[in-house]
Amino acid sequence: MARFRRKSCLPLAVVVLLVLIVTVVLKALAPEDAPLVSPVGGERSPGRESHEVQKDNTDKPDRSEMSDSARSDKLEAALRKFPPPNYYLHAFYYPWYGNPKFDGQYIHWDHPQLPHWDSKVAQGYPQGRHVPPDDIGANFYPSLGAYSSRDPSIIEYGEHPAFFKYRTNTGKLLPLFYVYDSYLMNSEQWAKLLKHTASDSLRDTPYDAVFIALLVEEKHKRDILTAGFDGFYTYFATNGFSYGSTQRNWDSLKAFCEDNDLIFIASVGPGYIDTSIRPWNFQNTRNRINGKYYETSLSAALKARPDFISITSFNEWHEGSQIEMAVPKTGHTAYLDYLPNKPAIYLEITRKWAAIFGGERRKWRD
């Protein structure tokens, strides 16, 4: 979470989060009793102890010999078998993981245990770094193991040539960016970039886009409006952690956006637990309750009629907010898991609510 992470990260004015259109990933979900099929061929066996990607190479060309165009055509053909994606449901995807095979070392999986800012409190909790692959900086263990974000079998879902663009009220098609910790720059500084009247404005230039600010506190509403942002999102998966992430405030936030022609994006998540890297932060844990927490959050978001819903997260394993597949694992570290449900349970819940959200959006437009 931002209040804690800021103490351990390099000081950045702005962090722009990479957005994955979640239904592109969800399209890879097979029927309930079938193995998970990759859209570019091969099967994933989430229950295997080795966490390896199983591929059937019979009568299939070597992927290393396939051109980018051929892979793109193959992916396009696979995606056409599924319903159109819901481009108004986004998931935050983190491309920061590494392992020795692809990166020469473990990256992020060896996350340190962060000390509490009060030295007296910090003395009561363990410190040091995690030691992958069996001991990782997460409370759950990935179905794919301690993977690398550079592994082609991991990133193949991102080969689709489409780049999400949002059609504005003026008819422009512009890319959409979520700006994390946007409040670290004051509204006057942002206005120099985002207001149409500013001499150095990005508006109506090749760099124009839809810029979405992070709303943490209630006072940020006016700051975001003054700064010239196009809207705001709430990010945190912990209901009650901040003003923005408190679900009972979403109706008033939506009303503010409607009154000021801003985009409102409610952020939801399947749960939250980061005690693997912040062992003292148990008060912010939100149990998944076998998917009930996630579905309750999605339902609350729909009631507020947001323009978009963002999911925190697809794979933020450190904070236990991932919807990516996790598997039971025993050994040196005791990990949580999704049992008695399947590893893909949160992807399936997401797919279900993507369809519900799409249907509700059509009703709102009628």
Secondary structure as UniProt FT lines:
FT   HELIX           2..5
FT   TURN            6..8
FT   STRAND          15..17
FT   STRAND          19..21
FT   HELIX           22..26
FT   TURN            27..28
FT   TURN            32..33
FT   STRAND          36..37
FT   TURN            39..40
FT   STRAND          43..44
FT   TURN            46..47
FT   TURN            49..50
FT   STRAND          53..54
FT   TURN            58..59
FT   HELIX           63..65
FT   HELIX           68..79
FT   TURN            80..81
FT   TURN            87..88
FT   STRAND          89..92
FT   HELIX           100..103
FT   TURN            109..110
FT   STRAND          112..113
FT   HELIX           119..122
FT   TURN            123..124
FT   STRAND          128..129
FT   TURN            132..134
FT   TURN            143..144
FT   TURN            149..150
FT   HELIX           152..155
FT   HELIX           156..159
FT   STRAND          165..167
FT   TURN            169..170
FT   STRAND          173..180
FT   HELIX           182..184
FT   HELIX           187..194
FT   TURN            196..197
FT   TURN            199..200
FT   TURN            203..204
FT   TURN            206..207
FT   STRAND          210..214
FT   TURN            218..219
FT   HELIX           220..227
FT   STRAND          231..233
FT   TURN            239..240
FT   TURN            243..245
FT   HELIX           247..249
FT   HELIX           250..259
FT   TURN            260..261
FT   STRAND          263..268
FT   TURN            275..277
FT   TURN            279..280
FT   HELIX           282..284
FT   HELIX           289..291
FT   HELIX           292..303
FT   STRAND          308..311
FT   HELIX           317..319
FT   TURN            339..340
FT   TURN            343..344
FT   HELIX           345..365
//
